[in-house]
Amino acid sequence: MDSKKFGEFIAETRKQLGLTQAELAKKLSVTNKAVSRWETGAGFPDINTLEPLAEALDLSVVELIRSERSEGDISEEAAEKALSYTIEIANMKRDRRAFIIAACALCFVALLLIDLAVFMPSAPTVWSLPFIFCTVSGLGCLFYALKKRRRGLPSALWFTAAGVLLFVPLAQIILLVILVVSGPWACCLTVPK
């Protein structure tokens, strides 16, 4: 679906009805910024907002999704195409949300690894919180990924997040075993004072 065409169609229809962005936003219980993002093509409305948006602009949902007014009845082919556009929009939003969650998790894990590299050898009690957090979060991601896979949904991103999160406690256990054993490699893990 062309976000630019979609946005221009919303803006044009809104102006024809004599509505401002603020008035349209109020009717839909969204912010002015959300309407502005739709109209500039920077985003799409939530799938649950499509029907109220179409109603507020005096359009059918199919006309809204196709970004053009139709004359008379809508063909079955046009309805199917509009439905596929709606599914495409929903998938784009889901993928973006999953990417943001994964990026935040990876940044957090990177910070935890830096924390471990600096503080663990000198103060082993500091690492209990990262250990617990990463273990619980990693297992949560793993179970969610398995649940998605059972339903036949894409789950690779969640398996990756689980692997990255579970790497932290595994690395901590290995480092702790090395410190306890105090073998010849333990001297490499200590921070000079």
N, C-alpha and C positions, 0 to 999 in steps of 0.2 A: 504494500500500500504506500502511495506517495504521500509523505507527511506534509510536504509543501502544498500540494493540491488540496489535501484535507483541511489544512489550516486556513488557506485562502477561502475555501468554500464556507467554513464556519464563520469567518470574519464577514464575508459578503452577506450571508444570510442574516447574521445578527444585525448588521447595519440596515438591511432592508426592513427589518422588523422594528428599527428605531431603538434597539437596546444598546446599552453600554456594556463594556466588559464586566463592570461591577454589578450591573443588574442581572446579567446572565449568570455570573458567579453566585449571586445571592439565591437565584432560583434553583441552582444545582447544589447548593451548600458546599461550594469549593471556594478557593481563594481567587482573587483577580489574577495573581501570577499564574495559576493553573490555566486559566482561559487564555492568557497572553502566550503561554508556552504552546498551547494547542494551535493558536492562530499563526504563530511564527514557524510552526513545524518542528519545534524543539522537543515535542512530546505528544503523546496521545492520551485521551481520557481513559480512565479505568474502565474495564469491560462493564462494570455495574453502572457506570455513568452514561453509557451510550443511549439507553432508552430514555432517561430523563432529558438528556441533551437534545435528542431528536424531537421529543415532545415540546421542549422549550423553544426550539427553532421551527416548529410546525412542519416537521419532516417525518418520513418513515425512517426506521432504523436502516433499511437497505439504502435509501437515498443518502443518508448521512455517511454510511460506510463507503458507498460508491462515489461520494463527493459530487453528486449531480442530481438535479431534480428529474424525476421520470414522469412521462406522460402516460396516464392510464394505469393498467395493471402491471405488476412486476412479474417477469417471466421466472420460471423455475431456475433457469441457468443463472440469471442475475442474482437471485436469492442465494444460490449455492456459492457464487463468487463472493458475495458480501459476507457470507458465513466464514469462508476461508480467510478473508481479510481480517475478520474479527479474531479468529484463532491465531493468525499471524501476529496481531497486535498483542494478544495475551501472552504468547510465547516470547516475544521480544521483551516485554516487561518482566516476565519470570526469569529469563536469562540474565537480564541486567541486575536484578535483585540478587540472584545467586552469585554473580561475579563480584558484586560489592561485598557480600558476606564472606566469600572466600578470600578476597583481597584483605579485608580487615583481619580475618583469622591468621593469614600468613604474616601480616605485619606484626601481630601480637606475638606469634611464635618466634619471629626474628628477634623481637625485643627480649623475650624470655631467654633465648639462647645466648644473647649478649650478656644478660644478667647472670646466667649460669657460668659463663666463661670468666666473668670478673669476680663474682662473689662466692660461688660454691666451694672452691678449695679452701678459702679462708674462713668461711662461715657456713657450714653445712645446713644450719637451720633455716637460712634464707630461702632455700630452694623448695621447701615443702609446699608453699602456695602454688608456684608454677606447676609442680608435679601433680597436685590434686586437680587444678584447673584443666591442664592439658589432658589428663587421663579421663576426666569426666566428659569434657568437650569432645575428645577424640572418640570415645565410646558412643556418645550421642550421635555424632556424625556417621559413625559406622552403622549403627542400628537404623538410622534414617535412610542411609544409602541402601541397605539390605531391604528395607520396606519398599523403597521406590523401585528397586530391581524386581521384586516379587510382583509388583503391579505393572511391570513392563515399561516403566518410565526411565528417562535418562538419569543415571546415577554416578557417572564417572567423576564429576566435580566433587560430590560428597565423599566418594571413596578417597580421592586425592586429599581432601581436607582432613579426613580421618587419619590417613597415613602420616601427614605432616604433623598433626597434633599428637599422635601417639609416638612419634619419633622422640619428642622431648622427654617423656618419662623413661623411655627405653635408654636414651643416652644418659640420663641421670642415674639410672640403676647401674649401668656399665661403669660410669665414673665412680660411683660409690663403692662398687665391688673392688675396683682398682685401688681406691684409697684404703679400704679395709685390709686388703691383702698386703698393701704397702710393699709391693714388689719393686723391681728396678724402674718401672715406668711411672710410679707414683710421684717421683721427683719432678717429672715434667708437668704435673698438674698443679703444683703449688705456686702461689703468687709470692714473689720475694717481698719481704717487709722492709 
